Structures are given as C-alpha cells and as structure tokens.
C-alpha cells in the first residue's frame, strides 16, 4: 500500500513495514499538549460529555509545566481517517489553548 509522502503517510508506512495490519481496527491515540492542567482537564471533560467513544488520559509531560492529554479511539488507521480525526482533535484542542503533538497506535 502506498501512502502520501507527508508525516502521517510516513508513520503509516513505517507501521506497515513493522508488520502492523492497517486494515484492522486499532486503538489510535492522538496526543495533545497544554500549559496548564486545567486546560487539559477542560478538554477531557468536554470529550467525556460529547464523545463517549473516546478514552482520555491526562498526565504530566516530561517537560516541566506541560500537561498531556491522550485521546484514544478505536478505528481503522487509514490515511484519510487519521488526517480527519487529527484535524478534528486539533480544532478542539485549540479551543482549550492546547495543540496536537502527533498520534500513534497502542501496542
């Protein structure tokens, strides 16, 4: 399977080369960063109330005074699906003064 030559396409190609079956459903995690825990918690609360199919996990980042919000969703990680979900989460994170920090598949 060929993927576009952007960052998402490269990640999918690496996963496929590592033997991950990208035609199956996986827990895909989208990572977000916030400067304040209250911002991360506000987004997590919004997701819990409005997106019951998404699991959230807040934890301190390795960088001091930065908070991570990991959003996990079961999906087939096609290029288009990942791009759409990442865009949707990015728009939501921006509303809570956060930003995307990539994505991955739970091992």
N, C-alpha and C positions, 0 to 999 in steps of 0.2 A: 504494500500500500504506500502510495506517495503522499507526502504532506507538504504544505506550503513551507517556504524557507524562512519563516519568522520564528520567534522564540517558542510559541506554542507548538508549531509544527516540528521544531527540533526536539522538544521534550517528548512529544508523541512518538517520533521516530526512534528516539533512544529507548523509550519504554517497549516499543515493539521489538527492537533489536535485543532487549534484555529478556524477551520471551513472554511479555505480558500480552494476553489476548484482549485486544482493544475492542473486540466485538461483543464482549460480555459486560455485564453491569459490575461496576466497582464503586467503592466509597471514594469519591473525589473530594479533596479538601482544598478550599480556597482560603488563602492566608491574608489577613488584614492587620495593619499596624495603627496604633493610636498613641498619642502623647499622654493621655490621661485614662485611668481605669474607668472613670465614669462614662467616657465616650464609648469605649468598647462595650461596657455594660448596657448602655442605651441601645446600641445596635443589636446586641444579643437579645435584649428584651423585645425589641421590635420583631426580630426574626421568630422568636418563640411564639409571639402572638399571631403572626401573619403568615408564617412559612413552616407549618408543622412537619414537613418532610426534611427539614434541615436541622442537623445537630450542631450545637455551638459549644465551644470551649474557650474560655478566657484564661490567659496565663501571662506572667511577666516575661518579657523578651530578654534575650541575653544582653541587650543594650540597656543600660540604666534608664529608668523613667520612660520606658516604652512598653506598651501592652499589646499582646497578640490576641486576635480573635480568629479562631479557626472555624470555618463553616464547612461541614461535611454533608454531602448529598449523594445518594445512590443514583448513578447514571451510567450510560454507555459513553465513554470518553471520546466521542467523535470530535474532530476538529471544530466543526460548526457549533456543537453543543457546548464545548468548553469555552469557546470565544463568547457565545451568548451569555452563559452563566457568569463568566468573569466580568463581562460588561455590566450585567445587572447588579452584581455584588459591588462593583466599583462605584456605580451611581449611588447605591445605598450607603456605602462607606463614606462617600463624600458628604452626605447629609449629616453624618455624625463626626465630621472632621477627621476621618481616617483615610487610609488609602490601601490599595491592593499591594500584596507582596508575593504574588505568584500562586501556584497551585501544584498539587501532586496527587498521587494515588496512595491510599493507605495500604501498607504492606501487610 
